[in-house]
Amino acid sequence: MVAINTSYVTSSYYKTVPPAAASTAKSTSTTDTSDTAKSATSVTLSDEARAALAAKDFAAVLADTHTKLVALLKDADRTSPLQGGKLALDLSSLDPRELYAMTSDASFTSDDQKAAGLEMQRRFEAALAGPAALAKVTGNFTGLYKAAAEYLDSLGAEEKAAPDWIAGRAAVTDGLKQLQADAKKLPDAGKDDPVALYLALAEAGNTTQPVDIADVATSARKTLDSLYAEATKAGKAATFNKATTSGTFIDMSKFDSRTLSSIVLDKTNQFSTLEVSAAQSAIRTKSGAALLAGFQNAAKSSDPTAFSQNIMSIFSSMSTEERQAAGWSNQFYQTALDSYQSTTKLLQMFADAGGSDTGFLSWMGSK
């Protein structure tokens, strides 16, 4: 499943899946709750794409993964996806089955396997970051365990058949059952509970760090140059104007938020003013859509604190660079926190005065 190397690890869920013995050839590679609180760096696929991936034979997944890894290493001018034992190659373009293929098949090098394990861990941690921050504010762990369950359930069939996944998912199920009795008491679901382990790692500051933003920027530069070259080859001019009728539209919205952030911040001075402007527009559209989804989600809820909770969860799931590029300041988070706390106090005051949360919401027209 996910792989980390710290003294806090006791669960098999956090150990790298042992290589399969079926394959011996080494890789020829020589060159990162609320429904809105999803990781900004996670891979988002359409239902059709998910169906196609699920139907693909695992041998084909292995072959495709090798091809993609070689291309990623070549584009990044690297011979290994690791540097100093840390993830140095952006693997966000690989889907969960491809990452599992890298960790579980001996045709990949030990560096490849470790890198894939780190990326799997990063995605799991990113999925829990927002809900965990929210649980710290509200004291309610239910959303956190639900987020873990949803993440685990989204993985591929091969991974779900592995003992680590089965043990981890069972622990999460046990945790959710315990939370039905007391939502504000952290469950004791045993050594295989990935949520408890994540909380321990986060508390100790040992969660996985994303690929350095400078390396992300280098990959983004090469991707853009490749798109420009393709447009030129087709005899058309590359443009960020969606309404173009003669040029080739470069759609920045297809880039993940961290890649867009690397362009917007341009800490390595690799991008033009036009590229930075296009990336800025794209990331603000993404953040705006997240806020809108958070508002719409809250509108369906009877909880008057739902929107502020959604904002806090989304904010906490973003990297520092993503927040900066999108214009999400610490004051923005503090405002959402203040709103949550003040509304919670009002509800408690109403209850203390002889009313109830339900009565207050009914009086306000929310129920």
C-alpha positions, -999 to +999 in steps of 0.1 A: +000+000+000+019+031+012+055+030+024+072+050+051+104+045+071+100+058+107+099+044+141+062+052+144+052+025+120+036-007+134+010-015+107+016-037+077-006-012+058+024+013+058+050-012+045+060-014+009+043-043-008+070-070-014+080-075-050+062-103-069+084-132-077+068-137-111+090-112-129+128-109-127+138-083-154+147-049-140+133-017-153+151-002-183+145+033-169+178+052-174+168+087-177+000+144-030-143+154+056-161+173+032-168+162-004-149+192-015-118+186+005-100+164-021-063+167-026-053+193-051-027+170-065-047+138-068-054+122-101-090+130-112-105+107-138-138+106-156-162+076-151-153+064-186-116+066-179-121+047-146-141+020-163-114+016-190-086+014-164-106-012-144-111-033-175-074-032-185-055-064-179-028-061-152-001-072-176-010-043-198-009-020-168+026-032-161+037-026-196+021+009-197+037+018-164+072+009-176+066+031-207+053+060-187+081+058-161+108+058-188+092+089-203+089+107-170+126+100-161+137+112-196+117+144-194+131+151-159+166+142-170+169+117-142+181+081-139+162+075-106+129+088-092+146+093-059+172+117-046+187+114-012+161+087-004+132+112-011+108+114-040+123+136-067+101+127-097+065+139-102+044+107-103+011+124-101+002+114-137+002+077-127-031+062-116-035+039-085-031+007-104+001+019-121+016+029-088+006-005-073+022-022-103+054-004-095+055-014-059+044-050-064+064-062-095+100-072-095+105-058-130+109-024-114+141-014-095+141-009-058+143+029-063+112+027-086+093+006-060+103+029-031+093+060-051+059+045-060+054+037-023+062+072-013+037+086-039+010+062-026+017+074+009+017+110-002-018+106-018-032+089+013-019+116+035-032+143+012-066+127+012-066+128+051-050+163+055-081+184+052-104+161+073-077+157+099-073+195+103-111+197+106-112+170+132-087+189+153-110+219+153-143+202+158-131+172+179-152+149+156-133+121+140-161+106+118-153+127+087-116+117+089-124+079+090-150+083+062-123+100+041-099+071+047-126+046+038-134+065+005-098+067-004-091+030+002-123+021-017-111+041-047-080+019-053-076-008-078-088-044-076-053-059-073-044-036-044-077-044-026-068-081-027-035-075-009-034-084+029-023-049+038-053-033+022-077-058+037-063-053+072-062-015+068-098-013+055-110-036+083-094-013+109-111+017+093-145-001+094-139-009+130-130+027+137-163+040+121-183+015+142-166+029+174-173+064+163-211+057+162-209+055+200-187+085+205-177+106+175-152+126+196-132+097+209-103+086+187-110+049+179-087+021+191-088+000+159-054-018+164-020-017+148-034-018+113-054+014+116-039+037+089-057+068+103-042+065+137-008+060+121-012+091+099-022+112+130+010+100+148+032+108+118+016+142+113+020+150+150+057+140+147+062+160+115+071+128+096+045+129+067+057+127+031+069+158+015+058+166-021+083+168-049+102+201-046+084+229-064+115+237-085+114+202-099+077+205-106+084+238-124+111+220-146+086+193-155+060+220-163+085+238-186+092+207-205+055+199-208+047+233-222+076+231-246+064+198-258+029+212-264+043+241-283+064+217-305+033+197-313+014+228-323+042+239-346+045+205-361+007+207-370+014+241-386-005+260-360+004+287-334+001+277-298-023+300-278-040+303-245-071+317-261-099+291-259-118+308-286-091+304-312-102+292-347-068+289-362-043+282-334-038+253-310-054+260-276-031+251-247-055+242-219-040+250-186-070+236-167-057+201-175-026+208-153-029+198-116-029+225-090+007+220-079+020+223-115+000+254-120+014+268-087+049+262-099+042+283-130+024+311-111+051+315-085+079+310-111+106+308-085+131+295-111+123+322-137+114+297-164+080+310-176+068+340-197+043+366-184+017+351-206+022+316-192+021+329-157-011+347-164-028+317-180-017+295-151-030+320-125-064+321-143-066+283-143-057+279-106-081+306-095-108+289-115-100+256-098-101+272-063-132+291-072-149+258-082-138+242-049-153+271-030-185+269-049-187+231-044-181+238-007-209+263-006-233+240-025-224+211-002-231+233+029-264+245+015-276+209+015-266+205+051-286+215+082-254+225+099-248+263+099-211+258+103-208+235+073-194+261+049-167+273+072-158+237+079-155+231+042-132+260+037-110+249+066-108+214+051-100+225+016-074+250+029-056+223+049-055+199+020-036+224-002+002+228-002+018+261+009+026+268-028-010+261-039-024+284-013+000+312-023-007+308-060-045+307-054-044+337-031-056+318+000-040+336+029-037+324+065-062+352+073-087+335+050-084+303+071-086+323+103-118+340+092-134+306+085-122+293+119-136+324+136-170+319+118-171+283+129-163+291+165-187+320+168-216+301+152-209+271+175-209+294+205-243+308+194-258+274+191-245+264+225-259+296+241-293+289+225-292+253+239-281+266+273-311+290+273-335+260+271-336+255+234-318+229+212-296+229+181-326+215+162-349+241+175-325+269+166-321+256+131-359+253+127-363+288+139-337+300+114-355+282+086-327+257+082-348+226+090 
